[in-house]
C-alpha cells in the first residue's frame, strides 16, 4: 500500500483545462531539468499526451534551451511526426522514441529522456540499478535495460523496440545513451527521471567507495510498493513544481 494517501492528481471537467494543466506541468518540468543540469545542447525531450487528440503529444521545440521553455513554446506533434501546433521543428529522435511509447502504452501520459551525466555514465555499464537505497527501490523490478546502441534514434522501428523492452515498467536504461522514464502524469514521469538520475549517481559513488550493502529482495519489493506508486511519483514532484512556479512565473506565458 502506498504511503502517500492524501493528495491526488487533479481531475478536470473540461478538456481545455486538462490540456493547459499538462502543458504547464511540462514547461515546469523542463525548467527543473535545466536546474538539475540535465540540459545538454539540443539533446533531450519530455512529452505529454494531448487529452483530446490522444495520438498527439506536446513536446519541446528542437533546439530550445530547457531553462527558457514557456507554455507558449510547446509544440503539438501528430502520429505522423507533423507539427500541428507551433512554428518550430520537432526533434526527430523525440518522435521516433516517444511516438512508439505513447502508441504502445495507452496508460502513459508523459515520457522523459535527457542526456544527464550520471544516467549516461550508468548506462554505459548496461546494468539494472541495484536496490541500494530507499529511493532506488522505487525502480526495483520496475525498470529494464535496452542493450542495443546503433547511433542516434531516428527510425520508429528502434523506438518500437525500446517500447517493447520497456514493457509495462516505469523506466528503461538505454545502454550507452541515458535514461528514460514514463508516468501516468507529467509530474510522475519527471520525478522518476530526477530520482533515477540521482539513484544512478548514488550507486556510482557507492561502488567507487567500496562494496555497498544491497537491500534484501523482500524488503526491496515492499519498499517499491511504498515509494514507487504512480501517486507517490506524482506527489514527490509537487514541492519542486511549487518552487519553480514561484521563482520562474514566466514559464506560464
N, C-alpha and C positions, 0 to 999 in steps of 0.2 A: 504494500500500500504506500502511496506517495506521502512524503512528509509535508508536501505543500497542498493544503486542503482548504484554503480560504479564498484567495483571489483566483479569478478565472479570466481567460481571454474574453474580450467583449463580443457581444452578438449585435447584429445590425438588421434593421428592418428594410433599409434602402441599400441597393447595390452601390449607388454612388458614394454613400458614406463608407461602406466597406472598402471600396476601391481607394478612396482618399486615405483611409487609415493604413492600408497596406503600403501605399506609396510613401506616406510619412515615416513609417517604420523602416522602410527600405532606405530612404535617404539618411535617416539617423544611423542605420547600420553601416553605411559607407563612411559617414563621419567618424564613427567609432573605430572602424577598421583602419582609417588613417591615423587616428590617435595611437592605436596599438602598433603602428608600424607595419601593417600588412600590405600597404600600397607599394608596388614596385613597377615603376614605369607604366606601361599600358596593360600589364597583366592583372587578372582577377575580375570576378564578376559575382554579383548576387542577383537572383531572380525572384520575382513574386508573381504567382499566377493571378491573372485577372479574375475577379469573382463572377463576371458576367460572360465574358468570352474565355472560357476555361482552357482553350488550347492556345491562348495568347499569354505572354508574360511580360512584365515590366522589368527593365534592366538598365544598368548604367550605359551611357553612350560611350563608344570606343574612344579611348584617349583622353578621358576626363579624369582629373585627379580626384580620388575618393573624398578628400577633405573639402572639396568645393561643391560637391553634388547637392543640388536642391531638388525639391519635389518636382519643380517645373522642368528640370533637366532630364528626367527619366524618360525612356522611350519604350513604346509598346511594340512587341515583335510577334508576328503570327506564326503559325505552324510551318510555313514555308520559308521562314527566315527573313520576311519582309518587314520593314519598319512601317507601321501603320499609324503611329502617333509619335510626333517628334521629327526633327530635321537633321539628326546626327546618325552616323552608321552604327551598326551592331558589331561587336567583336565576333568573328566567325567561330572562334573556339567556344565562346559562350553559347552560341546557338547549337553547335554540334554536340555539346555535352548536355546542356540544360534541357534542350527540347526533348531529348530521349528520356531523361529522368522524369520530366513532367508528364510525358506520354505514358510511361510505364507505371508510374506511381501516382494514381489519382488522389491519394491522401496527402501528397506533398504539395504544400502551398509555396514553399521557398527552398532554394538551394544556394549554398555559398561556397565559393572557391577563391583562394588568393595564394600568392606566392610568398607566404610568410616564412621567416628564416628558419625557425625550429621545425616547422612542418616539412620544409624542403629537406632539412638535414635528416630528420627521422625517416622520411620517405625513401631516402637512398639506401636504407637498411632493408627495405622490403619486408618489414615485420609488423605484426599487430602490436599495439601497446599492451604492456602488462598491467595488471591491477596493483600498482604500487601505492596509490593514494586513494583517498575517498573520491576525489574529483575524477580520477581516471576510471573509477568503477562505473561511471555513467556510460562508458563505452564497452563494458565487459560483455562479451558475446553479442555485441551490437555494433560492430564495425568490421570492415573487411579490407583486403589488400588487392589492388589491381596491379598485376605483375608485369604487364606489357608496357614498354615505352618505345614509341616509334616516331617521336617528334611532336610538334605542336598538333593538337587535336583539331583537325579541320573537316573531318568526314563524320557524318552522323552514324556511320557503321561502327566507328570506335566509341562514340558516345553511347550507342546501344549496348556494346559490350561492357562499358563501365556501369551502366544502369543494371545490367544483369548480375554483375559481381556485387554491386551494392545490395541488390535484393531488397528485403524489407527492413534493412538496418538504417541507422541514423547517420552513419559516416563511412567514408572509404578513404584509404590512404593510396594515392596514386604514386606508384614507385617512380623515383627519380623526378618527381613533379611537385607533389604537395598534397594538401588535404582538401576534402570536400565533405560538406555536411548538408543535411536536409531537415525540414521540420514541418509541422502542421501549421506553423505561423512563421512570419518573417523573424519575429523575436527569437523563437526557438532555434531556427537554423543558424542565426547569427551567434547566439550564445554557444551552441555546440561547437562552432568553429573556434570561437575565442578560447573556450576551455580545453578543446582538443589540442590547439596550438600550445597552450601553457602546460598541458599534461605531457606533450612531446618534449618540451623544454625540461620539465621536471625529471623525466626518465633519462634524458641525455646527461643531465647533471649528476643524477644518482649513479648511473653506470660509470661515469668518468671518475667519481669519487670512491667507488668501492663496489660491493655486492649487495644491492638493495634486497630487502625482505619483500616477498610477494604476498599479497593478501590471499588467504586460502579461498578455494573455489566457492564453497557455500556462503562464506561471508561476502565475497565479491558479488555473488549473484544476488544476495539480499540487498546489498548496498546499491546495486544497479536499480532495483525497484524503488529505492528511496530517493535517489538523486538523478535518475536517468529517464524519468517520465516526460511525456510531452508537456504537461502542465508545469513540471519542475523546470524544464528548459525555458519555457515562456516566462515564468516568474523570475528566474535568475537574471533575465535581461532587463527587467524593469528599472532597477536602480541606475543602470548605465544609460538607459533611454532618458530617464528623468534628468540626469546630469547634462547630457549633450543637448537636450531640448531647451534647458535653461541657459546654457552657456553659448549655444550657437543657434539662436532662433531663426537666423536667415535660411536654415535648411528647409523651412516650411514655405519659402517663397515659390 
